[in-house]
C-alpha cells in the first residue's frame, strides 16, 4: 500500500492537465480562426500545403503521445494506454485544423491581393449532395468540373431531395445525385491566377444557393 501511494503521489497531475488543456485549446483556436476563413479556393489547389499541414499534425500528435507516455508512467496500465491515444488524436486534429485554417487565410492574402481581383456571380453545376449523420449533422454539395466540397443549409438540401432529377431512381435519403441537374448560385472572386468561392469555407453557403440549372449539364 505505501508503495502504491507513493506512485500515485509521483504522478504529475498538473502537467497532464496542462497537456490536455493545451491540446484541447487548439480546437477552440481553430474555431476562432474559422470566423476569418470564409472562402473556398478552387484554383490553385495548394495540395502540397495540405500535405504539409497533415505531416506537421501527425508529428505533433506523436510528440504529445510521447509526452503523455512519460507523464502517465505512474498510472494504471489502462490509463497509460488510453491517455496517450487521446492526446495523440486531440493534438493531431487540433494542429491540423489550426494549420489548415491559417494556410487557407494566408493563401487568400497571397493569391488575391487587394485591388488586383474582381468579384462576380456564377452558376456552378453540382455533381452530388449528401448529408452527414450524428450530432450536428451537416449537408454538402460537390461542384463540377472543378471539384469542391461546400456546406449548404438544410433547407437547400431538402430542396434538392424534393426535386430530384427525373432519372434519379436511387431515392437515398442522405444523398442526392445531381450530375449537373442542380447548380449553385455563388459569388466568386478571381485574380490573375486564382479563383475562389466567397461566403463558404468554414461557413454554410447562404440559403437559396441551390437552384435548378437553367440548362442542365449532364455528366457522361
C-alpha positions as CSV (number, residue, x, y, z in Angstrom):
1,X,0.0,0.0,0.0
2,X,2.7,2.6,0.9
3,X,4.5,1.9,-2.4
4,X,1.2,2.3,-4.4
5,X,0.5,5.6,-2.5
6,X,4.0,6.9,-3.3
7,X,3.5,6.0,-7.0
8,X,0.2,7.9,-7.2
9,X,1.8,10.9,-5.5
10,X,4.6,10.9,-8.1
11,X,2.2,11.3,-10.9
12,X,2.4,14.9,-12.3
13,X,-1.3,15.5,-12.4
14,X,-0.9,19.2,-13.1
15,X,1.3,18.6,-16.1
16,X,-1.2,16.0,-17.5
17,X,-4.0,18.6,-17.2
18,X,-1.8,21.3,-18.8
19,X,-1.1,19.0,-21.7
20,X,-4.8,18.1,-22.1
21,X,-5.9,21.8,-21.9
22,X,-3.2,22.8,-24.3
23,X,-4.3,20.2,-26.8
24,X,-8.0,21.0,-26.5
25,X,-7.3,24.7,-26.8
26,X,-6.1,24.1,-30.3
27,X,-9.6,23.0,-31.4
28,X,-11.0,26.2,-29.8
29,X,-8.4,28.2,-31.6
30,X,-9.3,26.6,-34.9
31,X,-13.0,27.6,-34.3
32,X,-11.9,31.2,-33.8
33,X,-9.8,31.2,-36.9
34,X,-12.8,29.7,-38.8
35,X,-14.5,33.1,-38.4
36,X,-11.9,34.5,-40.8
37,X,-11.8,31.6,-43.1
38,X,-14.8,32.3,-45.3
39,X,-13.7,31.3,-48.8
40,X,-13.0,28.2,-50.7
41,X,-10.2,28.4,-53.2
42,X,-10.7,26.4,-56.4
43,X,-7.5,27.3,-58.3
44,X,-4.7,26.7,-57.4
45,X,-5.4,23.7,-55.2
46,X,-2.3,24.1,-52.9
47,X,-2.2,20.3,-52.4
48,X,1.4,20.4,-51.1
49,X,0.4,22.8,-48.4
50,X,-2.4,20.5,-47.2
51,X,0.0,17.6,-47.2
52,X,2.5,19.6,-45.1
53,X,-0.3,20.5,-42.6
54,X,-1.1,16.8,-42.3
55,X,2.5,15.9,-41.8
56,X,3.0,18.6,-39.1
57,X,-0.2,17.5,-37.4
58,X,0.9,13.8,-37.3
59,X,4.4,14.8,-35.9
60,X,2.9,17.0,-33.2
61,X,0.4,14.2,-32.3
62,X,3.3,11.7,-31.9
63,X,5.2,14.2,-29.7
64,X,2.1,14.7,-27.5
65,X,1.7,10.9,-27.3
66,X,5.3,10.5,-26.2
67,X,4.9,13.2,-23.6
68,X,1.8,11.5,-22.3
69,X,3.5,8.2,-22.1
70,X,6.2,9.8,-19.9
71,X,3.8,11.7,-17.7
72,X,1.5,8.8,-17.0
73,X,4.2,6.2,-16.1
74,X,2.8,6.1,-12.6
75,X,-0.8,5.3,-13.5
76,X,-2.5,2.1,-14.2
77,X,-1.9,0.1,-17.4
78,X,-5.3,1.1,-18.9
79,X,-4.7,4.8,-18.2
80,X,-1.2,4.5,-19.6
81,X,-2.6,3.2,-22.9
82,X,-5.8,5.3,-23.2
83,X,-4.4,8.7,-22.3
84,X,-1.6,8.8,-24.8
85,X,-4.0,7.8,-27.5
86,X,-6.4,10.6,-26.5
87,X,-3.6,13.1,-26.6
88,X,-2.4,11.8,-29.9
89,X,-5.8,12.2,-31.6
90,X,-6.8,15.5,-30.0
91,X,-3.4,17.2,-30.6
92,X,-3.2,15.9,-34.2
93,X,-6.7,17.0,-35.0
94,X,-6.2,20.4,-33.3
95,X,-2.9,21.1,-35.1
96,X,-4.3,20.1,-38.5
97,X,-7.4,22.3,-38.1
98,X,-5.3,25.3,-36.9
99,X,-2.7,24.8,-39.7
100,X,-5.3,24.4,-42.4
101,X,-7.2,27.4,-41.3
102,X,-4.0,29.6,-41.1
103,X,-2.8,28.3,-44.5
104,X,-6.2,29.0,-46.1
105,X,-6.3,32.5,-44.8
106,X,-2.7,33.2,-45.8
107,X,-3.3,31.7,-49.3
108,X,-6.2,34.2,-49.7
109,X,-3.9,37.1,-48.9
110,X,-1.2,36.0,-51.3
111,X,-3.4,34.8,-54.2
112,X,-5.9,37.7,-54.0
113,X,-4.0,40.9,-53.4
114,X,-6.1,44.0,-52.6
115,X,-7.0,45.9,-55.8
116,X,-5.9,43.1,-58.1
117,X,-9.0,40.9,-58.1
118,X,-12.7,41.3,-59.0
119,X,-15.9,39.6,-57.9
120,X,-18.9,38.3,-59.9
121,X,-21.8,35.9,-59.8
122,X,-21.6,32.4,-61.3
123,X,-23.5,29.2,-61.6
124,X,-21.5,26.1,-60.7
125,X,-23.0,22.7,-61.8
126,X,-23.4,20.3,-58.9
127,X,-22.3,16.7,-59.1
128,X,-24.0,15.4,-55.9
129,X,-25.2,16.4,-52.5
130,X,-25.0,14.4,-49.2
131,X,-25.5,14.9,-45.5
132,X,-23.7,13.5,-42.5
133,X,-25.4,11.9,-39.6
134,X,-25.0,12.2,-35.8
135,X,-24.8,15.2,-33.5
136,X,-24.5,18.4,-35.5
137,X,-25.3,16.8,-38.9
138,X,-24.3,18.8,-41.9
139,X,-25.2,19.0,-45.6
140,X,-22.7,19.4,-48.5
141,X,-22.6,19.7,-52.3
142,X,-19.8,18.8,-54.6
143,X,-19.3,21.0,-57.6
144,X,-18.1,20.2,-61.2
145,X,-16.0,20.3,-63.3
146,X,-13.7,21.8,-60.7
147,X,-14.4,19.7,-57.6
148,X,-15.0,21.4,-54.3
149,X,-16.9,20.4,-51.2
150,X,-19.2,23.2,-49.9
151,X,-21.5,23.2,-47.0
152,X,-25.1,24.2,-47.7
153,X,-28.2,24.9,-45.5
154,X,-30.6,22.1,-44.5
155,X,-33.3,23.9,-46.5
156,X,-31.3,23.8,-49.7
157,X,-30.6,20.1,-49.2
158,X,-34.3,19.5,-48.6
159,X,-35.0,21.4,-51.9
160,X,-32.7,19.1,-53.8
161,X,-34.2,16.0,-52.2
162,X,-37.7,17.1,-53.1
163,X,-36.8,18.0,-56.7
164,X,-34.6,15.1,-57.7
165,X,-33.8,14.8,-61.4
166,X,-36.3,12.6,-63.3
167,X,-33.8,9.7,-63.8
168,X,-32.6,9.6,-60.2
169,X,-34.1,6.4,-59.0
170,X,-31.8,5.8,-56.0
171,X,-34.0,7.7,-53.6
172,X,-31.3,7.7,-50.9
173,X,-32.4,9.9,-48.0
174,X,-28.9,11.1,-47.3
175,X,-27.7,11.7,-50.8
176,X,-29.0,13.4,-54.0
177,X,-27.5,12.7,-57.4
178,X,-27.3,15.8,-59.5
179,X,-24.9,15.3,-62.3
180,X,-25.4,18.8,-63.5
181,X,-29.2,19.0,-62.8
182,X,-28.8,21.4,-59.9
183,X,-26.5,24.5,-59.8
184,X,-25.0,26.6,-57.0
185,X,-25.5,30.3,-57.4
186,X,-22.4,31.7,-55.8
187,X,-20.2,34.8,-55.6
188,X,-16.7,34.2,-56.9
189,X,-13.5,36.2,-56.8
190,X,-10.9,36.0,-59.5
191,X,-7.3,37.3,-59.8
192,X,-4.7,36.7,-62.4
193,X,-4.0,33.1,-61.4
194,X,-6.6,32.2,-58.8
195,X,-10.3,31.6,-58.3
196,X,-12.3,31.2,-55.1
197,X,-15.9,31.0,-53.9
198,X,-16.9,33.6,-51.3
199,X,-19.2,33.1,-48.3
200,X,-18.1,29.5,-47.9
201,X,-15.0,27.9,-46.3
202,X,-15.9,27.3,-42.6
203,X,-19.4,28.6,-43.0
204,X,-22.5,27.5,-44.9
205,X,-23.4,29.0,-48.3
206,X,-26.4,31.3,-48.0
207,X,-29.9,29.8,-48.1
208,X,-31.2,29.8,-51.7
209,X,-27.8,29.0,-53.2
210,X,-29.0,25.8,-54.8
211,X,-31.3,26.1,-57.8
212,X,-32.3,24.1,-60.9
213,X,-29.8,24.7,-63.6
214,X,-31.3,26.8,-66.5
215,X,-29.5,24.4,-68.9
216,X,-28.7,21.2,-67.1
217,X,-25.1,19.9,-67.7
218,X,-25.1,16.1,-67.6
219,X,-22.1,14.1,-66.7
220,X,-21.3,11.2,-69.1
